[in-house]
Amino acid sequence: MLPSLLIVDDFLSDPYAARRAALGLGYDPALQHGNFPGLNSTRPLDTAPIDAAVSRLLGVTLGPAPGTQHGTCRLTGKGAKGKSGVHVDPAAYSGILYLSRPEDCARPDAGGTDFFRHKRTGLEAVPQDPVKIAASGYDDINALIEDVVNKDTCLPAKWERTMRVPARFNRLLLFSPWQFHNAAPGFGTSPEDSRLVMLLFFGVVRP
């Protein structure tokens, strides 16, 4: 079983090269179609070395999850707002690689990643076991997601933050995508000093 959360610091051997490559991608505001705050790159970076390294680390062969923006980078400045908040990811496993400069990550307002408990149900993640889904009061997983995640995504009063993983340059955060999570607030006023991450959405590669 994959760990629910794992932090790997100093992940890349040359993180500054990755940061330069991420900043060199296009971030066209006219091409943004998601519910996220900030700007996604118009193309992804090559993730093959990351996929291989994470697979070795976890002992499971992982690759891009179909239909996701695996390897896409995201710039989120101060005050950026999205159409959704707390959410889950459409993947077998999720990852975030922080590429903001060390001095920006050290700022008090530097945004990492937040995890939440849903107050009404007490859930911290979408259960994967039908018995646990039924015990939560729902007939199936889709009904639970609709009534908990989609309904309350933008209602902060419905959620209690349980943990914040701080942003740190060259930190890789790996976690179960079924946990309720959201990006902490963005920061900065330019691409150079804004929150910069690479988004990773893994699928399990079957032999």
C-alpha positions in Angstrom: 0.0 0.0 0.0 1.3 3.5 -0.9 1.9 5.8 2.1 -0.8 8.3 2.8 1.8 11.1 2.9 5.6 11.2 2.3 7.9 14.2 2.2 11.2 14.0 0.4 13.5 17.0 0.8 16.4 17.8 -1.6 14.7 15.6 -4.2 16.3 16.8 -7.4 20.0 16.8 -8.0 19.8 20.1 -9.9 16.6 21.9 -8.7 17.7 25.2 -10.2 17.7 23.7 -13.7 14.1 22.4 -13.0 13.1 25.8 -11.8 14.5 27.6 -14.9 12.7 25.1 -17.1 9.5 25.6 -15.2 9.7 29.4 -15.5 10.4 29.0 -19.2 7.1 27.3 -19.9 4.2 29.3 -21.3 1.5 30.6 -18.8 -1.1 32.1 -21.1 -4.1 33.4 -19.1 -6.3 32.8 -22.1 -5.6 29.1 -22.0 -6.6 28.5 -18.3 -9.6 26.2 -18.0 -9.4 24.7 -14.5 -10.9 25.5 -11.1 -7.5 26.2 -9.6 -6.0 29.5 -8.5 -3.1 30.9 -10.5 -1.8 29.9 -13.9 -0.9 26.4 -15.3 1.8 26.0 -17.8 0.6 25.4 -21.3 2.8 22.3 -21.6 4.3 19.9 -19.1 7.9 19.2 -18.3 9.4 15.8 -19.0 8.6 13.7 -15.9 10.3 10.4 -16.9 13.2 10.8 -14.5 10.8 11.8 -11.7 8.4 8.9 -12.5 11.4 6.5 -12.3 12.7 7.9 -9.1 9.4 7.9 -7.3 8.7 4.3 -8.6 12.0 3.2 -7.1 11.3 5.0 -3.8 7.9 3.4 -3.4 8.5 0.0 -5.0 5.6 0.5 -7.4 5.9 1.3 -11.1 4.2 4.7 -11.6 3.6 6.9 -14.7 1.3 9.7 -15.8 -2.3 9.2 -14.8 -4.5 9.3 -18.0 -6.3 12.5 -18.5 -4.4 14.5 -16.0 -1.9 17.4 -16.2 1.0 15.3 -14.9 4.2 17.4 -15.1 2.4 20.7 -15.6 3.8 23.6 -13.5 1.7 26.2 -11.7 2.4 29.8 -10.8 0.2 31.3 -8.0 0.7 34.9 -6.9 -0.6 36.6 -3.8 -4.4 37.0 -3.9 -5.0 34.5 -6.7 -8.5 32.9 -6.4 -9.8 29.7 -7.9 -13.3 28.4 -8.6 -12.9 25.5 -6.1 -11.1 24.9 -2.8 -10.8 21.7 -0.9 -10.7 18.8 -3.3 -9.4 15.3 -4.2 -7.4 14.3 -7.3 -8.3 12.0 -10.2 -5.2 9.8 -9.8 -3.8 6.7 -8.0 -1.2 8.9 -6.3 -0.4 12.6 -6.1 2.7 14.7 -5.9 3.8 18.3 -5.6 7.3 19.4 -6.2 8.0 22.9 -4.8 10.2 25.1 -7.0 9.9 28.5 -5.4 13.2 30.1 -4.4 14.5 29.2 -0.9 14.1 32.8 0.3 10.5 32.9 -0.8 9.7 29.6 0.8 11.1 31.0 4.1 8.6 33.9 4.1 5.8 33.7 6.7 3.1 33.7 4.0 4.7 31.1 1.8 2.0 28.7 0.7 2.6 25.0 1.0 -0.3 22.4 0.9 -3.1 22.1 3.4 -5.0 19.0 4.5 -8.5 19.0 6.0 -11.2 17.2 8.0 -14.8 17.6 6.9 -16.6 18.8 10.0 -20.1 17.3 9.4 -18.9 13.8 8.5 -15.6 13.7 10.4 -13.9 12.4 7.2 -10.3 13.3 6.3 -10.4 11.4 3.0 -12.8 9.7 0.7 -13.1 6.0 1.9 -12.1 3.4 -0.6 -13.9 0.5 1.2 -17.6 0.1 0.4 -18.3 -0.8 4.1 -16.6 2.5 5.2 -18.5 4.5 2.6 -21.8 3.0 3.9 -20.8 3.7 7.5 -20.4 7.4 6.4 -24.0 7.4 5.3 -23.6 7.2 1.5 -24.7 4.5 -1.0 -21.6 4.8 -3.2 -18.4 6.8 -3.6 -19.8 9.2 -6.2 -22.6 10.2 -3.9 -20.1 10.9 -1.1 -17.9 13.0 -3.4 -20.8 15.0 -4.7 -22.3 15.7 -1.2 -19.0 16.3 0.6 -16.3 17.5 -1.7 -18.2 19.1 -4.6 -20.9 20.7 -2.4 -18.6 22.1 0.3 -15.4 22.7 -1.7 -15.6 26.5 -1.5 -17.1 26.7 2.0 -14.2 27.2 4.5 -16.6 26.9 7.5 -17.3 23.3 6.6 -13.7 22.2 7.0 -11.1 22.1 9.7 -7.5 22.2 8.7 -5.6 19.3 10.2 -2.1 20.0 8.8 0.0 22.3 6.6 3.0 20.9 4.8 5.2 24.0 4.4 6.7 24.9 1.0 10.4 24.3 0.8 12.6 24.6 -2.3 13.2 21.1 -3.9 10.7 19.4 -1.5 8.6 16.6 -3.0 5.3 16.0 -1.3 3.7 12.6 -2.1 0.2 11.7 -0.8 -3.0 9.8 -1.3 -5.1 11.8 -3.7 -8.3 10.8 -1.8 -7.3 13.0 1.2 -9.1 16.3 1.3 -6.5 18.9 0.4 -5.9 22.3 -1.1 -3.0 24.6 -2.0 -2.2 27.1 0.7 -2.5 30.7 -0.4 -0.2 31.9 -3.1 2.4 34.6 -2.7 4.5 37.0 -4.7 3.8 39.5 -7.4 5.9 38.2 -10.3 6.9 34.8 -11.7 10.2 35.1 -10.0 8.8 35.4 -6.4 5.5 33.6 -6.7 4.5 30.1 -5.6 5.9 27.7 -8.2 5.2 24.0 -8.2 5.2 21.0 -10.5 2.0 19.0 -10.3 2.2 15.2 -10.4 -0.7 12.8 -10.9 0.5 9.2 -11.0 -1.2 6.1 -12.3 0.0 2.6 -11.5 1.6 1.0 -14.6 0.5 -2.6 -14.9 3.0 -5.2 -16.2 
